Amino acid sequence: MSPTHLKRHAQLVDDMAKARGLDLQEIALRGVLSPSDISDLVLSCTECTQTAACEKWLSEQVGAVSAAPHYCRNGHRFDDFARNSG
């Protein structure tokens, strides 16, 4: 897997978290998310077949959304973070 591919998906994970109103760095600082967990999120994202659709969806979002698209391989994790962040 190329560094470019990993970087693209790391950005998608961060952008999806932001779209959900989540700050992964802040969640990690609270000890809820480890560096290994973040790697797992990115690796899961790299296995997605909807990358172009995800990029398009993310580009259309304004403000926080209540859910990731149904095809998001990390959607359930973002749901968990959102439930436990307040």
Phi and psi restraints in degrees (range 20) as a CNS / XPLOR table:
assign (resid 1 and name C) (resid 2 and name N)
       (resid 2 and name CA) (resid 2 and name C) 1.0 -76.5 20.0 2
assign (resid 2 and name N) (resid 2 and name CA)
       (resid 2 and name C) (resid 3 and name N) 1.0 153.1 20.0 2
assign (resid 2 and name C) (resid 3 and name N)
       (resid 3 and name CA) (resid 3 and name C) 1.0 -59.3 20.0 2
assign (resid 3 and name N) (resid 3 and name CA)
       (resid 3 and name C) (resid 4 and name N) 1.0 -34.5 20.0 2
assign (resid 3 and name C) (resid 4 and name N)
       (resid 4 and name CA) (resid 4 and name C) 1.0 -63.6 20.0 2
assign (resid 4 and name N) (resid 4 and name CA)
       (resid 4 and name C) (resid 5 and name N) 1.0 -42.2 20.0 2
assign (resid 4 and name C) (resid 5 and name N)
       (resid 5 and name CA) (resid 5 and name C) 1.0 -62.9 20.0 2
assign (resid 5 and name N) (resid 5 and name CA)
       (resid 5 and name C) (resid 6 and name N) 1.0 -47.0 20.0 2
assign (resid 5 and name C) (resid 6 and name N)
       (resid 6 and name CA) (resid 6 and name C) 1.0 -62.6 20.0 2
assign (resid 6 and name N) (resid 6 and name CA)
       (resid 6 and name C) (resid 7 and name N) 1.0 -43.0 20.0 2
assign (resid 6 and name C) (resid 7 and name N)
       (resid 7 and name CA) (resid 7 and name C) 1.0 -63.0 20.0 2
assign (resid 7 and name N) (resid 7 and name CA)
       (resid 7 and name C) (resid 8 and name N) 1.0 -40.8 20.0 2
assign (resid 7 and name C) (resid 8 and name N)
       (resid 8 and name CA) (resid 8 and name C) 1.0 -59.1 20.0 2
assign (resid 8 and name N) (resid 8 and name CA)
       (resid 8 and name C) (resid 9 and name N) 1.0 -44.7 20.0 2
assign (resid 8 and name C) (resid 9 and name N)
       (resid 9 and name CA) (resid 9 and name C) 1.0 -75.7 20.0 2
assign (resid 9 and name N) (resid 9 and name CA)
       (resid 9 and name C) (resid 10 and name N) 1.0 -31.1 20.0 2
assign (resid 9 and name C) (resid 10 and name N)
       (resid 10 and name CA) (resid 10 and name C) 1.0 -62.6 20.0 2
assign (resid 10 and name N) (resid 10 and name CA)
       (resid 10 and name C) (resid 11 and name N) 1.0 -40.0 20.0 2
assign (resid 10 and name C) (resid 11 and name N)
       (resid 11 and name CA) (resid 11 and name C) 1.0 -66.5 20.0 2
assign (resid 11 and name N) (resid 11 and name CA)
       (resid 11 and name C) (resid 12 and name N) 1.0 -39.8 20.0 2
assign (resid 11 and name C) (resid 12 and name N)
       (resid 12 and name CA) (resid 12 and name C) 1.0 -62.6 20.0 2
assign (resid 12 and name N) (resid 12 and name CA)
       (resid 12 and name C) (resid 13 and name N) 1.0 -42.0 20.0 2
assign (resid 12 and name C) (resid 13 and name N)
       (resid 13 and name CA) (resid 13 and name C) 1.0 -61.7 20.0 2
assign (resid 13 and name N) (resid 13 and name CA)
       (resid 13 and name C) (resid 14 and name N) 1.0 -46.5 20.0 2
assign (resid 13 and name C) (resid 14 and name N)
       (resid 14 and name CA) (resid 14 and name C) 1.0 -63.7 20.0 2
assign (resid 14 and name N) (resid 14 and name CA)
       (resid 14 and name C) (resid 15 and name N) 1.0 -43.4 20.0 2
assign (resid 14 and name C) (resid 15 and name N)
       (resid 15 and name CA) (resid 15 and name C) 1.0 -65.2 20.0 2
assign (resid 15 and name N) (resid 15 and name CA)
       (resid 15 and name C) (resid 16 and name N) 1.0 -38.5 20.0 2
assign (resid 15 and name C) (resid 16 and name N)
       (resid 16 and name CA) (resid 16 and name C) 1.0 -67.3 20.0 2
assign (resid 16 and name N) (resid 16 and name CA)
       (resid 16 and name C) (resid 17 and name N) 1.0 -40.7 20.0 2
assign (resid 16 and name C) (resid 17 and name N)
       (resid 17 and name CA) (resid 17 and name C) 1.0 -60.6 20.0 2
assign (resid 17 and name N) (resid 17 and name CA)
       (resid 17 and name C) (resid 18 and name N) 1.0 -45.5 20.0 2
assign (resid 17 and name C) (resid 18 and name N)
       (resid 18 and name CA) (resid 18 and name C) 1.0 -62.3 20.0 2
assign (resid 18 and name N) (resid 18 and name CA)
       (resid 18 and name C) (resid 19 and name N) 1.0 -39.6 20.0 2
assign (resid 18 and name C) (resid 19 and name N)
       (resid 19 and name CA) (resid 19 and name C) 1.0 -61.3 20.0 2
assign (resid 19 and name N) (resid 19 and name CA)
       (resid 19 and name C) (resid 20 and name N) 1.0 -31.6 20.0 2
assign (resid 19 and name C) (resid 20 and name N)
       (resid 20 and name CA) (resid 20 and name C) 1.0 -83.1 20.0 2
assign (resid 20 and name N) (resid 20 and name CA)
       (resid 20 and name C) (resid 21 and name N) 1.0 -1.0 20.0 2
assign (resid 20 and name C) (resid 21 and name N)
       (resid 21 and name CA) (resid 21 and name C) 1.0 82.3 20.0 2
assign (resid 21 and name N) (resid 21 and name CA)
       (resid 21 and name C) (resid 22 and name N) 1.0 22.4 20.0 2
assign (resid 21 and name C) (resid 22 and name N)
       (resid 22 and name CA) (resid 22 and name C) 1.0 -110.4 20.0 2
assign (resid 22 and name N) (resid 22 and name CA)
       (resid 22 and name C) (resid 23 and name N) 1.0 145.3 20.0 2
assign (resid 22 and name C) (resid 23 and name N)
       (resid 23 and name CA) (resid 23 and name C) 1.0 -114.9 20.0 2
assign (resid 23 and name N) (resid 23 and name CA)
       (resid 23 and name C) (resid 24 and name N) 1.0 101.8 20.0 2
assign (resid 23 and name C) (resid 24 and name N)
       (resid 24 and name CA) (resid 24 and name C) 1.0 -61.0 20.0 2
assign (resid 24 and name N) (resid 24 and name CA)
       (resid 24 and name C) (resid 25 and name N) 1.0 -34.4 20.0 2
assign (resid 24 and name C) (resid 25 and name N)
       (resid 25 and name CA) (resid 25 and name C) 1.0 -64.3 20.0 2
assign (resid 25 and name N) (resid 25 and name CA)
       (resid 25 and name C) (resid 26 and name N) 1.0 -42.7 20.0 2
assign (resid 25 and name C) (resid 26 and name N)
       (resid 26 and name CA) (resid 26 and name C) 1.0 -66.5 20.0 2
assign (resid 26 and name N) (resid 26 and name CA)
       (resid 26 and name C) (resid 27 and name N) 1.0 -39.5 20.0 2
assign (resid 26 and name C) (resid 27 and name N)
       (resid 27 and name CA) (resid 27 and name C) 1.0 -63.9 20.0 2
assign (resid 27 and name N) (resid 27 and name CA)
       (resid 27 and name C) (resid 28 and name N) 1.0 -39.4 20.0 2
assign (resid 27 and name C) (resid 28 and name N)
       (resid 28 and name CA) (resid 28 and name C) 1.0 -66.5 20.0 2
assign (resid 28 and name N) (resid 28 and name CA)
       (resid 28 and name C) (resid 29 and name N) 1.0 -40.5 20.0 2
assign (resid 28 and name C) (resid 29 and name N)
       (resid 29 and name CA) (resid 29 and name C) 1.0 -63.6 20.0 2
assign (resid 29 and name N) (resid 29 and name CA)
       (resid 29 and name C) (resid 30 and name N) 1.0 -29.1 20.0 2
assign (resid 29 and name C) (resid 30 and name N)
       (resid 30 and name CA) (resid 30 and name C) 1.0 -78.1 20.0 2
assign (resid 30 and name N) (resid 30 and name CA)
       (resid 30 and name C) (resid 31 and name N) 1.0 -5.6 20.0 2
assign (resid 30 and name C) (resid 31 and name N)
       (resid 31 and name CA) (resid 31 and name C) 1.0 85.3 20.0 2
assign (resid 31 and name N) (resid 31 and name CA)
       (resid 31 and name C) (resid 32 and name N) 1.0 8.8 20.0 2
assign (resid 31 and name C) (resid 32 and name N)
       (resid 32 and name CA) (resid 32 and name C) 1.0 -81.9 20.0 2
assign (resid 32 and name N) (resid 32 and name CA)
       (resid 32 and name C) (resid 33 and name N) 1.0 -25.1 20.0 2
assign (resid 32 and name C) (resid 33 and name N)
       (resid 33 and name CA) (resid 33 and name C) 1.0 -130.5 20.0 2
assign (resid 33 and name N) (resid 33 and name CA)
       (resid 33 and name C) (resid 34 and name N) 1.0 124.6 20.0 2
assign (resid 33 and name C) (resid 34 and name N)
       (resid 34 and name CA) (resid 34 and name C) 1.0 -95.8 20.0 2
assign (resid 34 and name N) (resid 34 and name CA)
       (resid 34 and name C) (resid 35 and name N) 1.0 165.0 20.0 2
assign (resid 34 and name C) (resid 35 and name N)
       (resid 35 and name CA) (resid 35 and name C) 1.0 -56.0 20.0 2
assign (resid 35 and name N) (resid 35 and name CA)
       (resid 35 and name C) (resid 36 and name N) 1.0 -36.2 20.0 2
assign (resid 35 and name C) (resid 36 and name N)
       (resid 36 and name CA) (resid 36 and name C) 1.0 -64.4 20.0 2
assign (resid 36 and name N) (resid 36 and name CA)
       (resid 36 and name C) (resid 37 and name N) 1.0 -39.1 20.0 2
assign (resid 36 and name C) (resid 37 and name N)
       (resid 37 and name CA) (resid 37 and name C) 1.0 -62.8 20.0 2
assign (resid 37 and name N) (resid 37 and name CA)
       (resid 37 and name C) (resid 38 and name N) 1.0 -41.0 20.0 2
assign (resid 37 and name C) (resid 38 and name N)
       (resid 38 and name CA) (resid 38 and name C) 1.0 -64.9 20.0 2
assign (resid 38 and name N) (resid 38 and name CA)
       (resid 38 and name C) (resid 39 and name N) 1.0 -42.1 20.0 2
assign (resid 38 and name C) (resid 39 and name N)
       (resid 39 and name CA) (resid 39 and name C) 1.0 -59.3 20.0 2
assign (resid 39 and name N) (resid 39 and name CA)
       (resid 39 and name C) (resid 40 and name N) 1.0 -41.4 20.0 2
assign (resid 39 and name C) (resid 40 and name N)
       (resid 40 and name CA) (resid 40 and name C) 1.0 -62.2 20.0 2
assign (resid 40 and name N) (resid 40 and name CA)
       (resid 40 and name C) (resid 41 and name N) 1.0 -40.3 20.0 2
assign (resid 40 and name C) (resid 41 and name N)
       (resid 41 and name CA) (resid 41 and name C) 1.0 -61.1 20.0 2
assign (resid 41 and name N) (resid 41 and name CA)
       (resid 41 and name C) (resid 42 and name N) 1.0 -45.6 20.0 2
assign (resid 41 and name C) (resid 42 and name N)
       (resid 42 and name CA) (resid 42 and name C) 1.0 -66.1 20.0 2
assign (resid 42 and name N) (resid 42 and name CA)
       (resid 42 and name C) (resid 43 and name N) 1.0 -45.4 20.0 2
assign (resid 42 and name C) (resid 43 and name N)
       (resid 43 and name CA) (resid 43 and name C) 1.0 -62.3 20.0 2
assign (resid 43 and name N) (resid 43 and name CA)
       (resid 43 and name C) (resid 44 and name N) 1.0 -38.8 20.0 2
assign (resid 43 and name C) (resid 44 and name N)
       (resid 44 and name CA) (resid 44 and name C) 1.0 -62.1 20.0 2
assign (resid 44 and name N) (resid 44 and name CA)
       (resid 44 and name C) (resid 45 and name N) 1.0 -41.9 20.0 2
assign (resid 44 and name C) (resid 45 and name N)
       (resid 45 and name CA) (resid 45 and name C) 1.0 -62.4 20.0 2
assign (resid 45 and name N) (resid 45 and name CA)
       (resid 45 and name C) (resid 46 and name N) 1.0 -37.0 20.0 2
assign (resid 45 and name C) (resid 46 and name N)
       (resid 46 and name CA) (resid 46 and name C) 1.0 -63.6 20.0 2
assign (resid 46 and name N) (resid 46 and name CA)
       (resid 46 and name C) (resid 47 and name N) 1.0 -20.3 20.0 2
assign (resid 46 and name C) (resid 47 and name N)
       (resid 47 and name CA) (resid 47 and name C) 1.0 -89.1 20.0 2
assign (resid 47 and name N) (resid 47 and name CA)
       (resid 47 and name C) (resid 48 and name N) 1.0 -0.9 20.0 2
assign (resid 47 and name C) (resid 48 and name N)
       (resid 48 and name CA) (resid 48 and name C) 1.0 -73.2 20.0 2
assign (resid 48 and name N) (resid 48 and name CA)
       (resid 48 and name C) (resid 49 and name N) 1.0 143.4 20.0 2
assign (resid 48 and name C) (resid 49 and name N)
       (resid 49 and name CA) (resid 49 and name C) 1.0 -100.2 20.0 2
assign (resid 49 and name N) (resid 49 and name CA)
       (resid 49 and name C) (resid 50 and name N) 1.0 4.8 20.0 2
assign (resid 49 and name C) (resid 50 and name N)
       (resid 50 and name CA) (resid 50 and name C) 1.0 -115.1 20.0 2
assign (resid 50 and name N) (resid 50 and name CA)
       (resid 50 and name C) (resid 51 and name N) 1.0 32.4 20.0 2
assign (resid 50 and name C) (resid 51 and name N)
       (resid 51 and name CA) (resid 51 and name C) 1.0 -57.2 20.0 2
assign (resid 51 and name N) (resid 51 and name CA)
       (resid 51 and name C) (resid 52 and name N) 1.0 -48.3 20.0 2
assign (resid 51 and name C) (resid 52 and name N)
       (resid 52 and name CA) (resid 52 and name C) 1.0 -63.1 20.0 2
assign (resid 52 and name N) (resid 52 and name CA)
       (resid 52 and name C) (resid 53 and name N) 1.0 -41.9 20.0 2
assign (resid 52 and name C) (resid 53 and name N)
       (resid 53 and name CA) (resid 53 and name C) 1.0 -63.5 20.0 2
assign (resid 53 and name N) (resid 53 and name CA)
       (resid 53 and name C) (resid 54 and name N) 1.0 -38.7 20.0 2
assign (resid 53 and name C) (resid 54 and name N)
       (resid 54 and name CA) (resid 54 and name C) 1.0 -64.4 20.0 2
assign (resid 54 and name N) (resid 54 and name CA)
       (resid 54 and name C) (resid 55 and name N) 1.0 -47.4 20.0 2
assign (resid 54 and name C) (resid 55 and name N)
       (resid 55 and name CA) (resid 55 and name C) 1.0 -60.0 20.0 2
assign (resid 55 and name N) (resid 55 and name CA)
       (resid 55 and name C) (resid 56 and name N) 1.0 -41.9 20.0 2
assign (resid 55 and name C) (resid 56 and name N)
       (resid 56 and name CA) (resid 56 and name C) 1.0 -64.0 20.0 2
assign (resid 56 and name N) (resid 56 and name CA)
       (resid 56 and name C) (resid 57 and name N) 1.0 -47.7 20.0 2
assign (resid 56 and name C) (resid 57 and name N)
       (resid 57 and name CA) (resid 57 and name C) 1.0 -58.1 20.0 2
assign (resid 57 and name N) (resid 57 and name CA)
       (resid 57 and name C) (resid 58 and name N) 1.0 -47.0 20.0 2
assign (resid 57 and name C) (resid 58 and name N)
       (resid 58 and name CA) (resid 58 and name C) 1.0 -61.7 20.0 2
assign (resid 58 and name N) (resid 58 and name CA)
       (resid 58 and name C) (resid 59 and name N) 1.0 -38.0 20.0 2
assign (resid 58 and name C) (resid 59 and name N)
       (resid 59 and name CA) (resid 59 and name C) 1.0 -67.9 20.0 2
assign (resid 59 and name N) (resid 59 and name CA)
       (resid 59 and name C) (resid 60 and name N) 1.0 -19.4 20.0 2
assign (resid 59 and name C) (resid 60 and name N)
       (resid 60 and name CA) (resid 60 and name C) 1.0 -94.6 20.0 2
assign (resid 60 and name N) (resid 60 and name CA)
       (resid 60 and name C) (resid 61 and name N) 1.0 -5.8 20.0 2
assign (resid 60 and name C) (resid 61 and name N)
       (resid 61 and name CA) (resid 61 and name C) 1.0 -85.2 20.0 2
assign (resid 61 and name N) (resid 61 and name CA)
       (resid 61 and name C) (resid 62 and name N) 1.0 140.3 20.0 2
assign (resid 61 and name C) (resid 62 and name N)
       (resid 62 and name CA) (resid 62 and name C) 1.0 -128.3 20.0 2
assign (resid 62 and name N) (resid 62 and name CA)
       (resid 62 and name C) (resid 63 and name N) 1.0 118.9 20.0 2
assign (resid 62 and name C) (resid 63 and name N)
       (resid 63 and name CA) (resid 63 and name C) 1.0 78.6 20.0 2
assign (resid 63 and name N) (resid 63 and name CA)
       (resid 63 and name C) (resid 64 and name N) 1.0 179.2 20.0 2
assign (resid 63 and name C) (resid 64 and name N)
       (resid 64 and name CA) (resid 64 and name C) 1.0 -74.8 20.0 2
assign (resid 64 and name N) (resid 64 and name CA)
       (resid 64 and name C) (resid 65 and name N) 1.0 142.1 20.0 2
assign (resid 64 and name C) (resid 65 and name N)
       (resid 65 and name CA) (resid 65 and name C) 1.0 -110.5 20.0 2
assign (resid 65 and name N) (resid 65 and name CA)
       (resid 65 and name C) (resid 66 and name N) 1.0 159.4 20.0 2
assign (resid 65 and name C) (resid 66 and name N)
       (resid 66 and name CA) (resid 66 and name C) 1.0 -86.0 20.0 2
assign (resid 66 and name N) (resid 66 and name CA)
       (resid 66 and name C) (resid 67 and name N) 1.0 -11.6 20.0 2
assign (resid 66 and name C) (resid 67 and name N)
       (resid 67 and name CA) (resid 67 and name C) 1.0 -159.6 20.0 2
assign (resid 67 and name N) (resid 67 and name CA)
       (resid 67 and name C) (resid 68 and name N) 1.0 150.7 20.0 2
assign (resid 67 and name C) (resid 68 and name N)
       (resid 68 and name CA) (resid 68 and name C) 1.0 -77.0 20.0 2
assign (resid 68 and name N) (resid 68 and name CA)
       (resid 68 and name C) (resid 69 and name N) 1.0 162.6 20.0 2
assign (resid 68 and name C) (resid 69 and name N)
       (resid 69 and name CA) (resid 69 and name C) 1.0 -59.6 20.0 2
assign (resid 69 and name N) (resid 69 and name CA)
       (resid 69 and name C) (resid 70 and name N) 1.0 154.5 20.0 2
assign (resid 69 and name C) (resid 70 and name N)
       (resid 70 and name CA) (resid 70 and name C) 1.0 -57.9 20.0 2
assign (resid 70 and name N) (resid 70 and name CA)
       (resid 70 and name C) (resid 71 and name N) 1.0 -26.8 20.0 2
assign (resid 70 and name C) (resid 71 and name N)
       (resid 71 and name CA) (resid 71 and name C) 1.0 -85.5 20.0 2
assign (resid 71 and name N) (resid 71 and name CA)
       (resid 71 and name C) (resid 72 and name N) 1.0 -5.4 20.0 2
assign (resid 71 and name C) (resid 72 and name N)
       (resid 72 and name CA) (resid 72 and name C) 1.0 -66.3 20.0 2
assign (resid 72 and name N) (resid 72 and name CA)
       (resid 72 and name C) (resid 73 and name N) 1.0 120.6 20.0 2
assign (resid 72 and name C) (resid 73 and name N)
       (resid 73 and name CA) (resid 73 and name C) 1.0 -69.2 20.0 2
assign (resid 73 and name N) (resid 73 and name CA)
       (resid 73 and name C) (resid 74 and name N) 1.0 -16.4 20.0 2
assign (resid 73 and name C) (resid 74 and name N)
       (resid 74 and name CA) (resid 74 and name C) 1.0 -110.7 20.0 2
assign (resid 74 and name N) (resid 74 and name CA)
       (resid 74 and name C) (resid 75 and name N) 1.0 6.8 20.0 2
assign (resid 74 and name C) (resid 75 and name N)
       (resid 75 and name CA) (resid 75 and name C) 1.0 -53.1 20.0 2
assign (resid 75 and name N) (resid 75 and name CA)
       (resid 75 and name C) (resid 76 and name N) 1.0 -42.9 20.0 2
assign (resid 75 and name C) (resid 76 and name N)
       (resid 76 and name CA) (resid 76 and name C) 1.0 -65.4 20.0 2
assign (resid 76 and name N) (resid 76 and name CA)
       (resid 76 and name C) (resid 77 and name N) 1.0 -34.9 20.0 2
assign (resid 76 and name C) (resid 77 and name N)
       (resid 77 and name CA) (resid 77 and name C) 1.0 -68.1 20.0 2
assign (resid 77 and name N) (resid 77 and name CA)
       (resid 77 and name C) (resid 78 and name N) 1.0 -41.6 20.0 2
assign (resid 77 and name C) (resid 78 and name N)
       (resid 78 and name CA) (resid 78 and name C) 1.0 -64.0 20.0 2
assign (resid 78 and name N) (resid 78 and name CA)
       (resid 78 and name C) (resid 79 and name N) 1.0 -37.1 20.0 2
assign (resid 78 and name C) (resid 79 and name N)
       (resid 79 and name CA) (resid 79 and name C) 1.0 -60.5 20.0 2
assign (resid 79 and name N) (resid 79 and name CA)
       (resid 79 and name C) (resid 80 and name N) 1.0 -45.4 20.0 2
assign (resid 79 and name C) (resid 80 and name N)
       (resid 80 and name CA) (resid 80 and name C) 1.0 -61.1 20.0 2
assign (resid 80 and name N) (resid 80 and name CA)
       (resid 80 and name C) (resid 81 and name N) 1.0 -45.7 20.0 2
assign (resid 80 and name C) (resid 81 and name N)
       (resid 81 and name CA) (resid 81 and name C) 1.0 -61.1 20.0 2
assign (resid 81 and name N) (resid 81 and name CA)
       (resid 81 and name C) (resid 82 and name N) 1.0 -41.6 20.0 2
assign (resid 81 and name C) (resid 82 and name N)
       (resid 82 and name CA) (resid 82 and name C) 1.0 -65.5 20.0 2
assign (resid 82 and name N) (resid 82 and name CA)
       (resid 82 and name C) (resid 83 and name N) 1.0 -41.2 20.0 2
assign (resid 82 and name C) (resid 83 and name N)
       (resid 83 and name CA) (resid 83 and name C) 1.0 -64.4 20.0 2
assign (resid 83 and name N) (resid 83 and name CA)
       (resid 83 and name C) (resid 84 and name N) 1.0 -34.9 20.0 2
assign (resid 83 and name C) (resid 84 and name N)
       (resid 84 and name CA) (resid 84 and name C) 1.0 -98.8 20.0 2
assign (resid 84 and name N) (resid 84 and name CA)
       (resid 84 and name C) (resid 85 and name N) 1.0 9.3 20.0 2
assign (resid 84 and name C) (resid 85 and name N)
       (resid 85 and name CA) (resid 85 and name C) 1.0 -98.3 20.0 2
assign (resid 85 and name N) (resid 85 and name CA)
       (resid 85 and name C) (resid 86 and name N) 1.0 6.5 20.0 2
